[in-house]
Amino acid sequence: MAPDMQIPKFFTTFNAAKLLGVDMTTVIDWCKQGKLQAFKTPGGHRRINPKDLIKFLQTYKMPVPSILQQMAQLQCLVVDDEPQIRRLVSRVIKAMDPDANVELAEDGFEAGKKLADTLPHLWSST
């Protein structure tokens, strides 16, 4: 998978294997053993949610491919017209997850732009 490609809604076992540089049967075995969460289509093919793939990689201390890095990192947007409140909320988030990407916005216009640019997992506005 090229780094500029979009993350699919679900990975096939073939796509996951290709991304991780392992054989497809290895991915299937991980699923059968319950190590990697997957569901089966009515045709019996497995599908893997990207978030489950990231969780699996982190659990087993395997490197997260660059295409999944941004998805693995917590993205937050804090919106408030008070700079002190923005900084306080940002510090609390960073204390909980030092790797989190925290964007700050002081008004709705700036928040709308950053919301579209960063697609945060979490956003807060007071």
N, C-alpha and C positions, 0 to 999 in steps of 0.2 A: 504494500500500500504506500503510495507516494505521500510525503509529509504534507503536501498541500491539499490532499483529499479530505473530504468531509467525513466525520465519524458517522458510521451507519447507525440506524436505530437499534439494530441487533446484528451481532456477528454470527456468521456460520462457523462451524468448527474448522472448515477449510481456511476462512479468512483469519480467524484467531490464530491458527497454527502458522500461517504465513507471516502474520504480524510478529509473532513471538519467536519465529525461527525454529519451530519444532514440527514433528510429524503430526498429521491430523489424528492419527490413532492415539497419540499422547493426549491431545485435548479431549478426545472422546473418553479416554480412561479417567482423566481428571473429573469429568462430568459423572461418569459411572460411580466413581469412588466418593462422590459428594463433595469433592474439594472445590470444584468450580460449578457455580449455580448455572443451570440452563433449563430451558423448557423444550418440549418436543412439539413439533407441528403435527397436524393430523396425519401427515405422510411419514412421520417418524424421524424427521430431521431435527437436530438440535439447534437452538438459537440462544445466543449469549448476550445479555444486556451489557453494554460497555462499562457501566458502573460495577457490575458483578465481576467483570474481567479485571478492572482496576483493584477491587477489593481482594481478589485472589492473588494478584501480583504482589500487593503490599503485604498480605498475610504471609506469603511464602518468601518474602524478601527478594523478589525478582525485580529487575529493572522495568520501569513503566515506559513503554515506547513514547517517543516525542509526540506522536499524534494524540496520545491520551493524557499527556502531561497537564495541559490546561484544564482538562476535565477533572483530573485528580486533585488539582489545587482549588481550595475553597475560594470562590469569588464573592466579594461582598461590596455593597454600595451603601454608604451612610449619607443620608440627606438631612441637613438641618441648617437653619440660618445662623445658628450660634457656633462660632469656631471652636469654643471650648467643649461643647457637646460632641461635635464631630470628632475632635481629638480623643475625648474620653471613650466614646464608643469604639473608635478604632483601636485604642490601647487594650480595651477589654477583649476584643476579637483576637488581636495579635497575641495576647497573653494565653488565650485558649488554643490558638493554632498559629505558631510563629511563621509558618509558610503561607498563611492566607494572604491573598491579594485584596487589599482594602482600598476602594476608591471613595473619594469624598466629593460631595456636591453641596453647594449652598442654597440652591433654589431648584424649582421644578424644571426649568429649561435646561440647566446644566445636568440635572438628574436624568432627564429624558435622553439626552445625547449619550451620557455614560451608560445608561441602561441598555441602549441599542448596541454600543460598542463592546461592552464587557460581558453581557448576558450573565449577571451575577446569580449565584445560588441563593443568596440571602441579601435582602435590602431592608433598610430601616429608615423611617421618616417620622419626625415628631410634629 
